[in-house]
Amino acid sequence: MGADATRKPRSLLADIVREQRRQAHKACAEIREAADSAGCPLPSLAVESTSAITGSVLVQLGGAPPDVITKLAKVIRAGTIALAAEVRPGEHADLISEPTAVNGTGVS
């Protein structure tokens, strides 16, 4: 028997969950970096286990002190207003699009 005979067959569900976990870890890192740079650290931020009910992988934002959450709300509100101001007539605001580089610096 070769090495291939001992390898488990690939599961489509396992591949889907693996990709969801990869995306969740990337999103978790992005929100951690953004929150930290805004002075709003989220100490309980984590990727959850796959939900037995939905089968989805979720990012748990966790708890933070009220002053941090209030500041984070202000940052989100200001960002939403700034994004809406960038929209020209006839366009719609896609507030969940990927961040883009500013002035070619690679900084969003």
C-alpha positions in Angstrom: 0.0 0.0 0.0 1.3 3.5 -0.9 1.0 6.7 1.1 -2.2 7.6 -0.8 -4.0 4.5 0.5 -3.7 5.8 4.1 -4.8 9.4 3.3 -8.4 10.2 4.1 -10.6 11.3 1.2 -11.1 15.1 1.0 -14.4 16.3 2.2 -16.2 19.2 0.5 -17.6 20.3 3.9 -14.1 20.2 5.5 -12.8 22.4 2.6 -15.7 24.9 3.1 -15.1 25.1 6.8 -11.4 25.5 6.3 -12.0 28.4 4.0 -14.5 30.0 6.4 -11.9 29.7 9.2 -9.3 31.3 7.0 -11.6 34.2 6.2 -12.6 34.5 9.8 -9.0 34.7 11.0 -8.3 37.3 8.3 -11.3 39.4 9.3 -10.4 39.0 13.0 -6.9 40.3 12.3 -8.3 43.2 10.2 -10.7 44.4 12.9 -8.1 43.9 15.6 -5.7 46.2 13.7 -8.4 48.8 13.0 -9.7 48.8 16.5 -6.2 49.0 18.0 -5.1 51.9 15.7 -8.3 53.8 16.7 -7.4 53.3 20.3 -10.3 50.8 20.8 -8.7 47.5 21.6 -11.0 44.5 21.7 -9.4 42.2 24.2 -11.8 39.3 23.8 -11.7 39.2 20.0 -11.5 35.6 18.7 -12.6 33.2 16.0 -15.3 30.8 17.3 -15.5 27.1 16.7 -17.8 26.1 13.9 -21.4 26.5 15.0 -23.2 23.2 15.5 -26.5 25.0 14.6 -25.5 27.0 11.5 -22.3 25.3 10.4 -20.7 28.7 10.1 -17.5 30.0 11.5 -18.0 33.4 13.3 -15.8 36.1 14.7 -16.6 36.8 18.3 -16.1 40.5 19.1 -16.2 39.8 22.8 -16.5 42.2 25.6 -14.7 45.5 26.2 -15.2 48.3 28.7 -18.0 50.8 28.0 -15.6 53.6 27.2 -13.9 51.5 24.6 -17.2 50.6 23.0 -18.4 54.2 23.0 -15.2 55.3 21.3 -15.5 52.5 18.8 -19.1 53.5 18.0 -17.8 57.1 17.3 -15.0 55.8 15.1 -17.5 53.6 13.1 -20.0 56.5 12.8 -17.3 58.9 11.6 -16.1 56.3 9.1 -19.6 55.7 7.8 -20.1 59.5 7.4 -16.7 59.8 5.5 -17.6 56.9 3.2 -21.0 58.3 2.5 -19.4 61.7 1.6 -17.3 59.9 -1.0 -20.3 58.7 -2.9 -21.2 60.6 -6.0 -24.7 61.2 -7.3 -26.0 58.0 -9.0 -23.7 55.7 -7.0 -24.5 53.8 -3.9 -22.3 53.5 -0.8 -20.8 50.0 -0.4 -19.9 50.3 3.3 -18.6 46.7 3.5 -16.2 46.8 0.6 -12.5 45.9 0.8 -10.3 48.8 2.1 -8.4 50.6 -0.6 -5.0 52.2 -0.4 -4.8 55.9 0.2 -2.3 58.0 -1.8 -0.5 54.8 -3.0 0.9 54.2 0.5 -0.9 50.9 1.1 -2.6 52.5 4.1 -6.4 52.4 4.2 
